[in-house]
Amino acid sequence: MNAAWRGVVLAAALIALPAAGELRTDFDAASLAQKMAQRPVVLLGEVHDNPAQHAVRAAALRRLLEQGSRPAIAFEQFDRERQADIDRARRETPPSGKTLAEHLIDEARPARSWNWALYRPFVELALEFDLPIVAANLSRADAMRVGTQGFAAVFDDATRSRFALDALPPALLAAQERAVDDGHCRRMPADALPAMARAQIARDLALAQAIRPHFDRGVVLLTGNGHVRTDIGIPFFVGEPERSKVIAIGLLERDWLEADAAQRFDVAFVTPVQQRPDPCAALPGKR
């Protein structure tokens, strides 16, 4: 059995029997910063549109930086192809009336719409403390290519071999399909789920690849809770002994908390709920 396949078999076992994580109800900057300080590589989850989560994360990150930590800051919100735009923009003088953070976001933002008012504080912190800003995400176009054409459409032979992408554990694929279906209110056609699961797996791998060069100095990745999950997310693509450097922190809204939530993260914080319209109301399909 080769090394890559041994890692896949081990990961499949972890999917089947996830370790119990820590569930915390003391969601504040001090408690979050304390957990972030425990490992140099922080996978920091979020519900994308929850301002309370973003505010506490930014305050916790500032605490960490003021204590002397100097991690790279990696963003799901920037596609990996935009790294050169980020590096160029931060060397430039911003146009009149714009801050450097605003200029950088304008130059590097992807086509996908994000609420940049929620993410600008993190860009500002990276600039204030002169930290690397890492464009970490797989673009929507590349994710769609993986979904429709397979992993070879985006990842080279060496990467596919290293991570056994063409022989992923059925447990991983099934769990990702369930997660995708749950995320779409269980209204997705069954035949659409495999492609969507492949795209999600490809994003997890791209995020893992983007942060790996920064493991030695430390890195904080800002990303959705699904990518942070220890059973099916980015940690699947982080081998030993690197895994001992990583802490996966989920930020879970109280009303959406599931019984096994603590098993999906190293640490999960219960957070306030962002009031929003019913996300299922506008989705077609089975009810």
VENVEN-V229841 format. One record per pair of residues at least 24 apart in sequence whose C-alpha atoms are under 10 Angstrom apart, sorted by the first residue. I is the first residue (numbers start at 1). GAP is how many residues later the second one is. If there is no record, write none. Layout:
# VENVEN-V229841
i: <I & I>
gap: <GAP & GAP>
This chain:
# VENVEN-V229841
i: <2 & 3 & 3 & 3 & 4 & 4 & 4 & 4 & 4 & 4 & 4 & 5 & 5 & 5 & 5 & 5 & 5 & 5 & 6 & 7 & 7 & 7 & 7 & 7 & 7 & 7 & 7 & 8 & 8 & 8 & 8 & 8 & 8 & 8 & 8 & 8 & 8 & 9 & 9 & 10 & 10 & 10 & 11 & 11 & 11 & 11 & 11 & 11 & 11 & 11 & 11 & 11 & 11 & 11 & 12 & 12 & 12 & 12 & 12 & 12 & 12 & 12 & 13 & 13 & 13 & 13 & 14 & 14 & 14 & 14 & 14 & 14 & 15 & 15 & 15 & 15 & 15 & 15 & 15 & 15 & 15 & 16 & 16 & 16 & 16 & 17 & 17 & 18 & 18 & 18 & 18 & 18 & 18 & 18 & 18 & 19 & 19 & 19 & 19 & 19 & 19 & 19 & 20 & 20 & 20 & 20 & 20 & 20 & 20 & 20 & 21 & 21 & 21 & 21 & 21 & 21 & 21 & 21 & 21 & 21 & 21 & 21 & 22 & 22 & 22 & 22 & 22 & 22 & 22 & 22 & 22 & 22 & 23 & 23 & 23 & 23 & 23 & 23 & 23 & 23 & 23 & 23 & 23 & 23 & 23 & 24 & 24 & 24 & 24 & 24 & 24 & 24 & 25 & 25 & 25 & 25 & 25 & 26 & 26 & 26 & 27 & 27 & 27 & 27 & 27 & 27 & 27 & 27 & 27 & 27 & 28 & 28 & 28 & 28 & 28 & 28 & 28 & 28 & 28 & 29 & 29 & 29 & 29 & 29 & 29 & 29 & 29 & 29 & 29 & 29 & 30 & 30 & 30 & 30 & 30 & 30 & 31 & 31 & 31 & 32 & 32 & 32 & 32 & 32 & 32 & 32 & 32 & 32 & 32 & 32 & 32 & 33 & 33 & 33 & 33 & 33 & 33 & 33 & 33 & 33 & 34 & 34 & 34 & 35 & 35 & 35 & 35 & 35 & 35 & 36 & 36 & 36 & 36 & 36 & 36 & 36 & 36 & 36 & 37 & 37 & 37 & 37 & 37 & 37 & 37 & 38 & 38 & 38 & 39 & 39 & 39 & 39 & 39 & 39 & 39 & 39 & 40 & 40 & 40 & 40 & 40 & 40 & 40 & 40 & 40 & 40 & 40 & 40 & 40 & 40 & 41 & 41 & 41 & 41 & 41 & 41 & 41 & 41 & 41 & 41 & 41 & 41 & 41 & 41 & 41 & 41 & 41 & 41 & 41 & 42 & 42 & 42 & 42 & 42 & 42 & 42 & 42 & 42 & 42 & 42 & 42 & 42 & 42 & 42 & 42 & 43 & 43 & 43 & 43 & 43 & 43 & 43 & 43 & 43 & 43 & 43 & 43 & 43 & 43 & 43 & 43 & 43 & 43 & 43 & 43 & 43 & 43 & 44 & 44 & 44 & 44 & 44 & 44 & 44 & 44 & 44 & 44 & 44 & 44 & 44 & 44 & 45 & 45 & 45 & 45 & 45 & 45 & 45 & 45 & 45 & 45 & 45 & 45 & 45 & 45 & 45 & 45 & 45 & 46 & 46 & 46 & 46 & 46 & 46 & 46 & 46 & 46 & 46 & 46 & 46 & 46 & 47 & 47 & 47 & 47 & 47 & 47 & 47 & 47 & 47 & 47 & 47 & 48 & 48 & 48 & 48 & 48 & 48 & 48 & 48 & 48 & 49 & 49 & 49 & 49 & 49 & 49 & 50 & 50 & 50 & 50 & 50 & 50 & 50 & 50 & 50 & 51 & 51 & 51 & 51 & 51 & 51 & 51 & 52 & 52 & 52 & 52 & 52 & 53 & 53 & 53 & 53 & 53 & 53 & 53 & 53 & 53 & 53 & 54 & 54 & 54 & 54 & 54 & 54 & 55 & 55 & 55 & 55 & 56 & 57 & 57 & 57 & 57 & 58 & 58 & 58 & 58 & 58 & 58 & 59 & 59 & 61 & 61 & 61 & 61 & 62 & 62 & 62 & 62 & 62 & 65 & 65 & 65 & 65 & 66 & 69 & 69 & 69 & 69 & 70 & 70 & 70 & 70 & 70 & 70 & 70 & 70 & 70 & 71 & 71 & 71 & 71 & 71 & 71 & 71 & 71 & 71 & 71 & 71 & 71 & 71 & 71 & 72 & 72 & 72 & 72 & 72 & 72 & 72 & 72 & 72 & 72 & 72 & 72 & 72 & 72 & 72 & 73 & 73 & 73 & 73 & 73 & 73 & 73 & 73 & 73 & 73 & 73 & 73 & 73 & 73 & 73 & 73 & 73 & 74 & 74 & 74 & 74 & 74 & 74 & 74 & 74 & 74 & 74 & 74 & 74 & 74 & 74 & 74 & 74 & 74 & 74 & 75 & 75 & 75 & 75 & 75 & 75 & 75 & 75 & 75 & 75 & 75 & 75 & 75 & 75 & 75 & 76 & 76 & 76 & 76 & 76 & 76 & 76 & 76 & 76 & 76 & 76 & 76 & 76 & 76 & 76 & 77 & 77 & 77 & 77 & 77 & 77 & 77 & 77 & 77 & 77 & 77 & 77 & 77 & 77 & 77 & 77 & 77 & 77 & 77 & 78 & 78 & 78 & 78 & 78 & 78 & 78 & 78 & 78 & 78 & 78 & 78 & 78 & 78 & 79 & 79 & 79 & 79 & 79 & 79 & 79 & 79 & 79 & 79 & 79 & 79 & 79 & 79 & 80 & 80 & 80 & 80 & 80 & 80 & 80 & 80 & 80 & 80 & 80 & 81 & 81 & 81 & 81 & 81 & 81 & 81 & 82 & 82 & 82 & 82 & 82 & 82 & 82 & 82 & 82 & 83 & 83 & 83 & 83 & 83 & 84 & 84 & 85 & 85 & 86 & 86 & 86 & 86 & 87 & 87 & 87 & 87 & 90 & 90 & 99 & 100 & 100 & 101 & 101 & 101 & 101 & 108 & 109 & 110 & 110 & 110 & 111 & 111 & 112 & 112 & 119 & 122 & 131 & 132 & 132 & 133 & 134 & 134 & 134 & 134 & 134 & 134 & 134 & 135 & 135 & 135 & 135 & 136 & 136 & 136 & 136 & 136 & 136 & 136 & 136 & 136 & 136 & 136 & 137 & 137 & 137 & 137 & 137 & 137 & 137 & 137 & 137 & 137 & 138 & 138 & 138 & 138 & 138 & 138 & 138 & 138 & 138 & 139 & 139 & 140 & 140 & 142 & 142 & 142 & 143 & 143 & 143 & 143 & 143 & 143 & 143 & 143 & 143 & 144 & 144 & 144 & 144 & 144 & 144 & 145 & 145 & 145 & 146 & 146 & 146 & 146 & 146 & 146 & 146 & 146 & 146 & 147 & 147 & 147 & 147 & 147 & 147 & 147 & 147 & 147 & 147 & 147 & 148 & 148 & 148 & 148 & 148 & 148 & 149 & 149 & 150 & 150 & 150 & 150 & 151 & 151 & 151 & 151 & 154 & 155 & 155 & 155 & 159 & 159 & 162 & 163 & 163 & 163 & 163 & 163 & 165 & 165 & 165 & 165 & 168 & 171 & 172 & 172 & 172 & 172 & 172 & 172 & 173 & 173 & 173 & 173 & 174 & 175 & 175 & 176 & 176 & 176 & 176 & 176 & 176 & 179 & 179 & 180 & 183 & 183 & 183 & 184 & 184 & 184 & 184 & 184 & 185 & 185 & 185 & 185 & 185 & 185 & 185 & 185 & 186 & 186 & 186 & 186 & 186 & 187 & 187 & 187 & 187 & 187 & 187 & 188 & 188 & 188 & 188 & 189 & 189 & 200 & 200 & 200 & 200 & 201 & 201 & 201 & 201 & 201 & 201 & 202 & 203 & 203 & 203 & 204 & 204 & 204 & 204 & 204 & 204 & 204 & 204 & 205 & 205 & 205 & 205 & 205 & 205 & 206 & 206 & 207 & 207 & 207 & 208 & 208 & 208 & 208 & 208 & 208 & 209 & 209 & 209 & 212 & 212 & 215 & 215 & 215 & 216 & 216 & 218 & 218 & 219 & 220 & 220 & 221 & 223 & 224 & 224 & 225 & 225 & 225 & 225 & 225 & 225 & 225 & 226 & 226 & 226 & 228 & 228 & 228 & 229 & 229 & 229 & 229 & 229 & 230 & 230 & 230 & 230 & 231 & 231 & 231 & 232 & 233 & 233 & 235>
gap: <160 & 159 & 160 & 161 & 156 & 157 & 158 & 159 & 160 & 161 & 235 & 156 & 157 & 158 & 159 & 162 & 163 & 164 & 158 & 155 & 156 & 157 & 229 & 230 & 231 & 232 & 233 & 155 & 156 & 157 & 159 & 160 & 161 & 164 & 228 & 229 & 231 & 159 & 160 & 159 & 226 & 229 & 157 & 158 & 160 & 161 & 219 & 220 & 221 & 224 & 225 & 226 & 227 & 228 & 156 & 157 & 158 & 159 & 160 & 219 & 220 & 224 & 156 & 158 & 159 & 218 & 157 & 158 & 216 & 217 & 218 & 222 & 154 & 156 & 157 & 160 & 215 & 216 & 217 & 221 & 249 & 155 & 156 & 159 & 215 & 214 & 246 & 212 & 213 & 214 & 242 & 244 & 245 & 246 & 247 & 211 & 212 & 243 & 244 & 245 & 246 & 247 & 240 & 241 & 242 & 243 & 244 & 245 & 246 & 247 & 209 & 227 & 228 & 239 & 240 & 241 & 242 & 243 & 244 & 245 & 246 & 247 & 227 & 239 & 240 & 241 & 242 & 243 & 244 & 245 & 246 & 247 & 226 & 227 & 228 & 229 & 238 & 239 & 240 & 242 & 243 & 244 & 245 & 246 & 247 & 227 & 238 & 243 & 244 & 245 & 246 & 247 & 229 & 243 & 244 & 245 & 246 & 243 & 244 & 245 & 25 & 26 & 29 & 30 & 224 & 241 & 242 & 243 & 244 & 245 & 24 & 25 & 27 & 28 & 29 & 31 & 32 & 241 & 243 & 24 & 26 & 27 & 28 & 29 & 30 & 31 & 32 & 33 & 34 & 35 & 26 & 29 & 30 & 31 & 33 & 34 & 25 & 29 & 238 & 24 & 25 & 27 & 28 & 29 & 31 & 32 & 217 & 219 & 235 & 236 & 237 & 24 & 25 & 26 & 27 & 28 & 29 & 30 & 31 & 32 & 26 & 29 & 30 & 25 & 212 & 213 & 214 & 231 & 232 & 24 & 25 & 28 & 184 & 210 & 211 & 212 & 213 & 231 & 24 & 26 & 27 & 28 & 30 & 32 & 210 & 207 & 208 & 209 & 179 & 180 & 204 & 205 & 206 & 207 & 208 & 209 & 29 & 30 & 31 & 174 & 175 & 176 & 177 & 178 & 179 & 180 & 204 & 205 & 206 & 207 & 30 & 31 & 170 & 171 & 173 & 174 & 175 & 176 & 177 & 178 & 179 & 180 & 201 & 202 & 203 & 204 & 205 & 206 & 207 & 29 & 31 & 32 & 169 & 173 & 176 & 177 & 178 & 179 & 180 & 186 & 203 & 204 & 205 & 206 & 207 & 31 & 165 & 168 & 176 & 177 & 178 & 179 & 180 & 181 & 182 & 184 & 185 & 186 & 191 & 192 & 203 & 204 & 205 & 206 & 207 & 222 & 223 & 176 & 177 & 178 & 179 & 180 & 181 & 183 & 184 & 203 & 204 & 205 & 206 & 207 & 223 & 176 & 177 & 178 & 179 & 180 & 181 & 182 & 183 & 184 & 203 & 204 & 205 & 206 & 207 & 220 & 223 & 224 & 176 & 177 & 178 & 179 & 180 & 181 & 182 & 203 & 204 & 205 & 206 & 207 & 225 & 176 & 177 & 178 & 179 & 203 & 204 & 205 & 206 & 224 & 226 & 227 & 29 & 66 & 67 & 70 & 71 & 174 & 175 & 176 & 177 & 65 & 66 & 69 & 225 & 226 & 227 & 68 & 201 & 203 & 221 & 222 & 223 & 224 & 225 & 226 & 64 & 66 & 67 & 68 & 221 & 222 & 223 & 66 & 219 & 220 & 221 & 222 & 65 & 198 & 199 & 200 & 216 & 217 & 218 & 219 & 220 & 221 & 64 & 65 & 67 & 68 & 168 & 197 & 63 & 64 & 66 & 67 & 215 & 64 & 65 & 165 & 194 & 60 & 61 & 62 & 63 & 64 & 67 & 62 & 63 & 61 & 64 & 65 & 159 & 59 & 60 & 63 & 64 & 67 & 60 & 61 & 64 & 66 & 63 & 60 & 148 & 149 & 150 & 56 & 59 & 60 & 61 & 62 & 147 & 148 & 149 & 150 & 55 & 58 & 59 & 60 & 61 & 62 & 143 & 144 & 145 & 146 & 147 & 148 & 149 & 150 & 54 & 58 & 59 & 60 & 61 & 62 & 139 & 141 & 142 & 143 & 145 & 146 & 147 & 148 & 149 & 49 & 50 & 52 & 53 & 58 & 59 & 60 & 61 & 62 & 63 & 138 & 141 & 145 & 146 & 147 & 148 & 149 & 48 & 49 & 52 & 58 & 59 & 60 & 61 & 62 & 63 & 133 & 136 & 137 & 140 & 145 & 146 & 147 & 148 & 149 & 44 & 47 & 48 & 58 & 59 & 60 & 61 & 62 & 132 & 135 & 136 & 145 & 146 & 147 & 148 & 58 & 59 & 60 & 61 & 62 & 63 & 127 & 130 & 131 & 134 & 145 & 146 & 147 & 148 & 151 & 28 & 31 & 32 & 33 & 35 & 36 & 37 & 38 & 39 & 42 & 57 & 58 & 59 & 60 & 61 & 62 & 145 & 146 & 147 & 27 & 30 & 31 & 32 & 33 & 34 & 36 & 55 & 56 & 57 & 58 & 59 & 60 & 61 & 29 & 30 & 31 & 32 & 33 & 55 & 56 & 57 & 58 & 59 & 60 & 61 & 127 & 128 & 28 & 30 & 54 & 55 & 56 & 57 & 58 & 59 & 126 & 127 & 130 & 27 & 29 & 54 & 55 & 56 & 57 & 58 & 25 & 26 & 27 & 28 & 52 & 53 & 54 & 55 & 57 & 25 & 50 & 51 & 52 & 53 & 24 & 51 & 24 & 50 & 46 & 47 & 48 & 49 & 45 & 46 & 47 & 48 & 37 & 43 & 25 & 24 & 27 & 24 & 25 & 26 & 27 & 27 & 26 & 27 & 29 & 30 & 28 & 29 & 27 & 28 & 103 & 100 & 88 & 82 & 87 & 86 & 73 & 76 & 77 & 80 & 85 & 86 & 87 & 72 & 75 & 76 & 86 & 67 & 68 & 70 & 71 & 72 & 73 & 74 & 75 & 85 & 86 & 87 & 65 & 66 & 67 & 68 & 69 & 70 & 71 & 72 & 73 & 86 & 61 & 62 & 64 & 65 & 66 & 67 & 68 & 69 & 72 & 64 & 67 & 59 & 63 & 57 & 60 & 61 & 52 & 53 & 55 & 56 & 57 & 58 & 59 & 60 & 63 & 51 & 52 & 54 & 55 & 56 & 58 & 50 & 53 & 54 & 49 & 50 & 51 & 52 & 53 & 54 & 55 & 56 & 57 & 45 & 46 & 47 & 48 & 49 & 50 & 51 & 52 & 53 & 54 & 55 & 44 & 46 & 47 & 48 & 50 & 51 & 46 & 49 & 45 & 48 & 49 & 52 & 47 & 48 & 50 & 51 & 48 & 47 & 50 & 51 & 46 & 50 & 75 & 42 & 73 & 74 & 75 & 76 & 33 & 36 & 37 & 40 & 33 & 61 & 25 & 29 & 59 & 60 & 61 & 64 & 24 & 25 & 28 & 59 & 58 & 56 & 57 & 24 & 25 & 50 & 55 & 56 & 57 & 47 & 53 & 46 & 43 & 96 & 97 & 95 & 96 & 99 & 100 & 101 & 94 & 95 & 96 & 98 & 99 & 100 & 101 & 102 & 94 & 97 & 99 & 100 & 101 & 93 & 96 & 97 & 98 & 99 & 100 & 95 & 96 & 97 & 98 & 96 & 97 & 26 & 27 & 32 & 33 & 26 & 31 & 32 & 33 & 35 & 36 & 32 & 24 & 30 & 31 & 24 & 25 & 28 & 29 & 30 & 31 & 32 & 33 & 28 & 29 & 30 & 31 & 32 & 33 & 28 & 31 & 26 & 27 & 30 & 25 & 26 & 27 & 28 & 29 & 30 & 25 & 28 & 29 & 26 & 30 & 27 & 30 & 31 & 26 & 29 & 27 & 28 & 27 & 26 & 27 & 27 & 27 & 26 & 27 & 24 & 25 & 26 & 27 & 39 & 40 & 43 & 24 & 38 & 39 & 36 & 37 & 38 & 32 & 34 & 35 & 36 & 37 & 33 & 34 & 35 & 36 & 32 & 33 & 34 & 32 & 31 & 32 & 30>
